[in-house]
Amino acid sequence: MAKILLSSSLAPFTDGETALELPVANVGQLFQALACRYPRLQPSLAADLAVAIDGEIYQDALLQAIPGDSEVFLFPKIAGG
């Protein structure tokens, strides 16, 4: 199972939980699992969050694979201009 770490800024949406393990194969499945577990987090998932899988950052990558032993970190997207 992948180890999922959530930015502390997401804690208000997850009742303070910032680490968990989930059996997901890609980012889309991860977002779906998180939306089921934390309904208040759902509006932010695809639109507002970036994903780092084993240290590599991905944005807008719902089909990006998550190997079973990966560490995944979710954090707010960085806006640029």
N, CA, C and O atoms as a MOPAC input file, in Angstrom:
PM7 MOZYME 1SCF
protein

 N      0.82800 1    -1.18500 1     0.00000 1
 C      0.00000 1     0.00000 1     0.00000 1
 C      0.86900 1     1.24400 1     0.00000 1
 O      1.94500 1     1.27100 1     0.59600 1
 N      0.38400 1     2.26900 1    -0.67700 1
 C      1.10400 1     3.53100 1    -0.72300 1
 C      0.88500 1     4.29600 1     0.57600 1
 O     -0.20500 1     4.28300 1     1.14800 1
 N      1.94200 1     4.96200 1     1.02600 1
 C      1.83800 1     5.82100 1     2.20000 1
 C      1.46100 1     7.20600 1     1.70400 1
 O      2.16600 1     7.78800 1     0.88000 1
 N      0.34400 1     7.73900 1     2.20700 1
 C     -0.17700 1     9.02200 1     1.77300 1
 C      0.03900 1    10.03400 1     2.88900 1
 O     -0.37900 1     9.81800 1     4.02700 1
 N      0.69000 1    11.13500 1     2.55600 1
 C      0.92900 1    12.20900 1     3.50800 1
 C      0.18700 1    13.45000 1     3.01000 1
 O      0.28800 1    13.81300 1     1.83800 1
 N     -0.54600 1    14.08700 1     3.89500 1
 C     -1.33000 1    15.26400 1     3.54500 1
 C     -0.71200 1    16.50100 1     4.18500 1
 O     -0.31000 1    16.47700 1     5.34800 1
 N     -0.64300 1    17.57600 1     3.41700 1
 C     -0.15300 1    18.83900 1     3.93700 1
 C     -0.96500 1    19.24400 1     5.16600 1
 O     -2.16300 1    18.96900 1     5.24600 1
 N     -0.31400 1    19.89000 1     6.11000 1
 C     -1.02600 1    20.31800 1     7.32500 1
 C     -2.15200 1    21.28800 1     7.00700 1
 O     -3.08100 1    21.42200 1     7.80300 1
 N     -2.09900 1    21.96600 1     5.87300 1
 C     -3.17900 1    22.87900 1     5.48900 1
 C     -4.46900 1    22.12400 1     5.15900 1
 O     -5.54100 1    22.72700 1     5.10300 1
 N     -4.37200 1    20.81900 1     4.94100 1
 C     -5.55600 1    20.00200 1     4.64600 1
 C     -6.17800 1    19.40500 1     5.90300 1
 O     -7.27900 1    18.85800 1     5.84400 1
 N     -5.50200 1    19.50100 1     7.02100 1
 C     -5.97400 1    18.89400 1     8.27000 1
 C     -7.39400 1    19.31700 1     8.66100 1
 O     -8.13800 1    18.48300 1     9.17500 1
 N     -7.80600 1    20.57300 1     8.44200 1
 C     -9.18500 1    20.93200 1     8.79900 1
 C    -10.24700 1    20.14500 1     8.02200 1
 O    -11.38600 1    20.03000 1     8.47300 1
 N     -9.88000 1    19.60800 1     6.86800 1
 C    -10.81400 1    18.85300 1     6.03900 1
 C    -10.77900 1    17.35400 1     6.32200 1
 O    -11.62500 1    16.60200 1     5.83900 1
 N     -9.77900 1    16.92400 1     7.12000 1
 C     -9.58300 1    15.49500 1     7.37600 1
 C     -9.63800 1    15.15700 1     8.86400 1
 O     -9.11700 1    14.12800 1     9.29500 1
 N    -10.26100 1    16.01600 1     9.63200 1
 C    -10.34600 1    15.83100 1    11.08400 1
 C     -8.96500 1    15.66700 1    11.70800 1
 O     -8.79500 1    14.91500 1    12.66700 1
 N     -7.98400 1    16.37100 1    11.16200 1
 C     -6.63100 1    16.35900 1    11.71200 1
 C     -5.73300 1    15.25300 1    11.20800 1
 O     -4.53600 1    15.25900 1    11.49800 1
 N     -6.26700 1    14.30800 1    10.46700 1
 C     -5.45400 1    13.19800 1     9.97000 1
 C     -4.56700 1    13.68200 1     8.82200 1
 O     -5.05800 1    14.31200 1     7.88600 1
 N     -3.27400 1    13.39500 1     8.88800 1
 C     -2.34900 1    13.83800 1     7.84700 1
 C     -1.51300 1    12.70100 1     7.26800 1
 O     -0.65700 1    12.94300 1     6.41700 1
 N     -1.74100 1    11.48000 1     7.70900 1
 C     -1.00500 1    10.33100 1     7.17400 1
 C     -1.90000 1     9.09800 1     7.20400 1
 O     -2.60500 1     8.84700 1     8.18100 1
 N     -1.85900 1     8.33400 1     6.11200 1
 C     -2.62800 1     7.09700 1     6.02700 1
 C     -2.03000 1     6.23000 1     4.92800 1
 O     -1.17500 1     6.68800 1     4.17100 1
 N     -2.46900 1     4.99500 1     4.83900 1
 C     -2.04200 1     4.08300 1     3.78100 1
 C     -3.27100 1     3.65500 1     3.00800 1
 O     -4.30400 1     3.31800 1     3.58800 1
 N     -3.14500 1     3.67200 1     1.67700 1
 C     -4.26600 1     3.29900 1     0.81600 1
 C     -3.78400 1     2.41300 1    -0.32700 1
 O     -2.68300 1     2.61600 1    -0.83900 1
 N     -4.59100 1     1.43200 1    -0.73500 1
 C     -4.25300 1     0.58200 1    -1.87800 1
 C     -4.77100 1     1.20400 1    -3.17500 1
 O     -5.83000 1     0.81800 1    -3.67100 1
 N     -4.03300 1     2.15500 1    -3.71900 1
 C     -4.44500 1     2.84900 1    -4.94600 1
 C     -3.39400 1     2.64000 1    -6.03000 1
 O     -2.20800 1     2.49000 1    -5.73700 1
 N     -3.84400 1     2.62900 1    -7.29100 1
 C     -2.93100 1     2.38100 1    -8.40600 1
 C     -2.54400 1     3.65400 1    -9.15800 1
 O     -1.53100 1     3.67900 1    -9.85600 1
 N     -3.35400 1     4.71900 1    -9.01500 1
 C     -3.03500 1     5.96300 1    -9.69500 1
 C     -3.62800 1     7.14000 1    -8.92400 1
 O     -4.34900 1     6.95400 1    -7.94400 1
 N     -3.31700 1     8.35000 1    -9.37800 1
 C     -3.76000 1     9.55500 1    -8.67800 1
 C     -5.28200 1     9.67300 1    -8.69000 1
 O     -5.86900 1    10.09700 1    -7.69500 1
 N     -5.92800 1     9.30900 1    -9.78600 1
 C     -7.38800 1     9.35100 1    -9.84000 1
 C     -8.02500 1     8.47700 1    -8.77300 1
 O     -8.97600 1     8.89400 1    -8.11200 1
 N     -7.50900 1     7.27200 1    -8.60300 1
 C     -8.02300 1     6.38200 1    -7.54900 1
 C     -7.75200 1     6.95400 1    -6.16300 1
 O     -8.57200 1     6.82400 1    -5.25400 1
 N     -6.59800 1     7.58500 1    -6.01300 1
 C     -6.26600 1     8.21000 1    -4.73300 1
 C     -7.28200 1     9.30400 1    -4.41000 1
 O     -7.80900 1     9.35300 1    -3.29900 1
 N     -7.56000 1    10.18600 1    -5.38200 1
 C     -8.51500 1    11.26500 1    -5.14900 1
 C     -9.90400 1    10.71200 1    -4.85000 1
 O    -10.61600 1    11.25200 1    -4.00400 1
 N    -10.29000 1     9.65000 1    -5.53100 1
 C    -11.60100 1     9.03900 1    -5.28300 1
 C    -11.66900 1     8.46500 1    -3.86400 1
 O    -12.66500 1     8.64800 1    -3.16400 1
 N    -10.62000 1     7.78100 1    -3.45000 1
 C    -10.58500 1     7.20100 1    -2.10400 1
 C    -10.60400 1     8.29100 1    -1.03900 1
 O    -11.27700 1     8.15200 1    -0.01700 1
 N     -9.86700 1     9.37200 1    -1.27400 1
 C     -9.85400 1    10.46800 1    -0.31000 1
 C    -11.19900 1    11.17500 1    -0.24100 1
 O    -11.63300 1    11.57600 1     0.83900 1
 N    -11.86400 1    11.33300 1    -1.38300 1
 C    -13.18400 1    11.97200 1    -1.41200 1
 C    -14.20400 1    11.15000 1    -0.63300 1
 O    -15.06600 1    11.71100 1     0.04300 1
 N    -14.11200 1     9.83800 1    -0.72000 1
 C    -15.02000 1     8.96600 1     0.04200 1
 C    -14.73700 1     9.05300 1     1.53700 1
 O    -15.65800 1     9.08300 1     2.35300 1
 N    -13.46800 1     9.09200 1     1.88100 1
 C    -13.07700 1     9.10200 1     3.29500 1
 C    -13.26400 1    10.48000 1     3.93700 1
 O    -13.63500 1    10.58600 1     5.10600 1
 N    -13.00300 1    11.53400 1     3.15400 1
 C    -13.07900 1    12.90900 1     3.65300 1
 C    -13.92600 1    13.75000 1     2.69400 1
 O    -13.36200 1    14.46400 1     1.86500 1
 N    -15.23300 1    13.69200 1     2.77500 1
 C    -16.10100 1    14.41300 1     1.82600 1
 C    -15.82400 1    15.91900 1     1.75200 1
 O    -15.98400 1    16.52200 1     0.69100 1
 N    -15.41500 1    16.52600 1     2.85800 1
 C    -15.13100 1    17.97000 1     2.82400 1
 C    -13.88500 1    18.30100 1     2.01700 1
 O    -13.69500 1    19.45500 1     1.63200 1
 N    -13.04600 1    17.33500 1     1.75600 1
 C    -11.83700 1    17.53600 1     0.97700 1
 C    -12.10800 1    17.47300 1    -0.52800 1
 O    -11.32600 1    18.00400 1    -1.31700 1
 N    -13.18700 1    16.84100 1    -0.92700 1
 C    -13.46700 1    16.58800 1    -2.34700 1
 C    -13.37200 1    17.82400 1    -3.24400 1
 O    -12.75900 1    17.72300 1    -4.30600 1
 N    -13.93600 1    18.98300 1    -2.89000 1
 C    -13.86300 1    20.12700 1    -3.80300 1
 C    -12.43800 1    20.58600 1    -4.11400 1
 O    -12.21100 1    21.21300 1    -5.14900 1
 N    -11.49800 1    20.29300 1    -3.26000 1
 C    -10.11800 1    20.74600 1    -3.45100 1
 C     -9.23900 1    19.76200 1    -4.19700 1
 O     -8.16500 1    20.14000 1    -4.66500 1
 N     -9.65400 1    18.53000 1    -4.32200 1
 C     -8.74900 1    17.48100 1    -4.78700 1
 C     -8.11800 1    17.77900 1    -6.14200 1
 O     -6.93400 1    18.11100 1    -6.19200 1
 N     -8.84600 1    17.67500 1    -7.22100 1
 C     -8.25600 1    17.82000 1    -8.55300 1
 C     -7.90000 1    19.26500 1    -8.87200 1
 O     -6.91500 1    19.51200 1    -9.56700 1
 N     -8.67500 1    20.22000 1    -8.38200 1
 C     -8.47000 1    21.61300 1    -8.76500 1
 C     -7.34700 1    22.30700 1    -8.00500 1
 O     -6.63500 1    23.13300 1    -8.57600 1
 N     -7.18300 1    21.99000 1    -6.75200 1
 C     -6.30100 1    22.79000 1    -5.90000 1
 C     -5.05100 1    22.09300 1    -5.39800 1
 O     -4.20800 1    22.73400 1    -4.77000 1
 N     -4.90100 1    20.78600 1    -5.65700 1
 C     -3.79000 1    20.05400 1    -5.07000 1
 C     -2.79700 1    19.54400 1    -6.10000 1
 O     -3.16300 1    19.12700 1    -7.19900 1
 N     -1.54200 1    19.58800 1    -5.71400 1
 C     -0.48000 1    18.95000 1    -6.47600 1
 C     -0.09600 1    17.67400 1    -5.73200 1
 O     -0.36900 1    17.52400 1    -4.54100 1
 N      0.53800 1    16.76500 1    -6.45600 1
 C      0.89300 1    15.46400 1    -5.90000 1
 C      2.37800 1    15.21300 1    -6.14200 1
 O      2.87700 1    15.40000 1    -7.25200 1
 N      3.06800 1    14.79400 1    -5.10300 1
 C      4.45300 1    14.35100 1    -5.25200 1
 C      4.48100 1    12.85600 1    -4.96100 1
 O      4.06100 1    12.40600 1    -3.89500 1
 N      4.98200 1    12.09800 1    -5.92700 1
 C      5.11100 1    10.65500 1    -5.77600 1
 C      6.59400 1    10.33700 1    -5.71700 1
 O      7.32400 1    10.54200 1    -6.68700 1
 N      7.02700 1     9.83900 1    -4.58600 1
 C      8.44100 1     9.52900 1    -4.36200 1
 C      9.34100 1    10.70800 1    -4.72200 1
 O     10.40200 1    10.53900 1    -5.32400 1
 N      8.89200 1    11.91400 1    -4.33600 1
 C      9.69500 1    13.12400 1    -4.51300 1
 C      9.52900 1    13.83800 1    -5.84200 1
 O     10.07700 1    14.92800 1    -6.00700 1
 N      8.80400 1    13.27900 1    -6.79300 1
 C      8.58900 1    13.93300 1    -8.08200 1
 C      7.19600 1    14.54100 1    -8.10500 1
 O      6.20400 1    13.85900 1    -7.84800 1
 N      7.13100 1    15.85000 1    -8.41900 1
 C      5.87000 1    16.58700 1    -8.36800 1
 C      5.10600 1    16.45200 1    -9.67800 1
 O      5.67500 1    16.56700 1   -10.76400 1
 N      3.79400 1    16.20300 1    -9.55200 1
 C      2.88800 1    16.10000 1   -10.69500 1
 C      1.70400 1    17.02800 1   -10.45700 1
 O      1.20300 1    17.12300 1    -9.33700 1
 N      1.25600 1    17.71200 1   -11.50500 1
 C      0.04800 1    18.50800 1   -11.43900 1
 C     -0.86400 1    18.03900 1   -12.55800 1
 O     -0.40000 1    17.76100 1   -13.66300 1
 N     -2.14400 1    17.95100 1   -12.28500 1
 C     -3.13200 1    17.52500 1   -13.27800 1
 C     -2.76700 1    16.17100 1   -13.88300 1
 O     -2.75600 1    16.02100 1   -15.10500 1
 N     -2.47500 1    15.20000 1   -13.04800 1
 C     -2.01100 1    13.89800 1   -13.52300 1
 C     -2.84700 1    12.77200 1   -12.92900 1
 O     -2.32200 1    11.92200 1   -12.20900 1
 N     -4.13900 1    12.75900 1   -13.22300 1
 C     -5.03100 1    11.76700 1   -12.62600 1
 C     -4.66000 1    10.33400 1   -12.98300 1
 O     -4.96300 1     9.41600 1   -12.22000 1
 N     -4.01600 1    10.12000 1   -14.12000 1
 C     -3.66400 1     8.76900 1   -14.54100 1
 C     -2.24000 1     8.37300 1   -14.14500 1
 O     -1.79800 1     7.26900 1   -14.46400 1
 N     -1.52000 1     9.25800 1   -13.45600 1
 C     -0.15200 1     8.95000 1   -13.04200 1
 C     -0.15600 1     7.75200 1   -12.08900 1
 O     -0.88800 1     7.73600 1   -11.09900 1
 N      0.65600 1     6.76800 1   -12.39600 1
 C      0.71500 1     5.54800 1   -11.57700 1
 C      1.31800 1     5.82000 1   -10.20500 1
 O      2.19700 1     6.66800 1   -10.04600 1
 N      0.82600 1     5.08200 1    -9.22600 1
 C      1.36800 1     5.11300 1    -7.86600 1
 C      1.78800 1     3.68800 1    -7.51900 1
 O      0.93700 1     2.86100 1    -7.18900 1
 N      3.08300 1     3.38800 1    -7.58800 1
 C      3.54300 1     2.05200 1    -7.20300 1
 C      3.17300 1     1.75200 1    -5.74900 1
 O      3.10100 1     2.66400 1    -4.92500 1
 N      2.94400 1     0.49500 1    -5.43900 1
 C      2.44200 1     0.08600 1    -4.13100 1
 C      3.26000 1     0.49200 1    -2.93700 1
 O      2.71800 1     0.64700 1    -1.84200 1
 N      4.56900 1     0.67000 1    -3.11700 1
 C      5.42600 1     1.01100 1    -1.97400 1
 C      5.82100 1     2.48500 1    -1.96800 1
 O      6.78900 1     2.86800 1    -1.31100 1
 N      5.07400 1     3.31000 1    -2.69700 1
 C      5.42100 1     4.72600 1    -2.83600 1
 C      5.02100 1     5.55700 1    -1.63400 1
 O      4.16700 1     5.17600 1    -0.83400 1
 N      5.67200 1     6.71100 1    -1.53800 1
 C      5.26700 1     7.74200 1    -0.59100 1
 C      4.67600 1     8.87800 1    -1.41900 1
 O      5.33400 1     9.41100 1    -2.31200 1
 N      3.44800 1     9.24100 1    -1.12100 1
 C      2.71900 1    10.25400 1    -1.87600 1
 C      2.41500 1    11.41800 1    -0.94700 1
 O      1.89500 1    11.22600 1     0.15200 1
 N      2.74300 1    12.63000 1    -1.39400 1
 C      2.49700 1    13.81900 1    -0.59500 1
 C      1.55700 1    14.73000 1    -1.35800 1
 O      1.81900 1    15.05900 1    -2.51500 1
 N      0.46000 1    15.14400 1    -0.72600 1
 C     -0.50300 1    16.06600 1    -1.31900 1
 C     -0.33400 1    17.43800 1    -0.67900 1
 O     -0.25700 1    17.56000 1     0.54300 1
 N     -0.27600 1    18.47300 1    -1.52300 1
 C     -0.08400 1    19.83000 1    -1.02800 1
 C     -0.73700 1    20.81200 1    -1.98500 1
 O     -1.00100 1    20.45900 1    -3.13400 1
 N     -1.00700 1    22.04700 1    -1.53900 1
 C     -1.64800 1    23.02900 1    -2.41700 1
 C     -0.77500 1    23.33400 1    -3.63300 1
 O      0.45000 1    23.41800 1    -3.53300 1
 N     -1.43400 1    23.49800 1    -4.78800 1
 C     -0.71000 1    23.89200 1    -5.99500 1
 C     -0.12200 1    25.27500 1    -5.79300 1
 O     -0.68500 1    26.11300 1    -5.08800 1
 N      1.02100 1    25.49700 1    -6.42300 1
 C      1.67200 1    26.78600 1    -6.35700 1
 C      1.26200 1    27.58000 1    -7.58100 1
 O      1.50900 1    27.16200 1    -8.71300 1
 N      0.64000 1    28.71900 1    -7.35600 1
 C      0.20000 1    29.56800 1    -8.46700 1
 C      1.39000 1    30.42000 1    -8.93700 1
 O      2.20200 1    30.88700 1    -8.14000 1
 N      1.45600 1    30.59600 1   -10.22500 1
 C      2.53400 1    31.39800 1   -10.78800 1
 C      1.97800 1    32.45400 1   -11.71900 1
 O      0.80200 1    32.42500 1   -12.08100 1
 N      2.81100 1    33.35800 1   -12.09000 1
 C      2.29700 1    34.40600 1   -12.96200 1
 C      3.34900 1    35.05000 1   -13.76600 1
 O      3.06000 1    35.95500 1   -14.54900 1

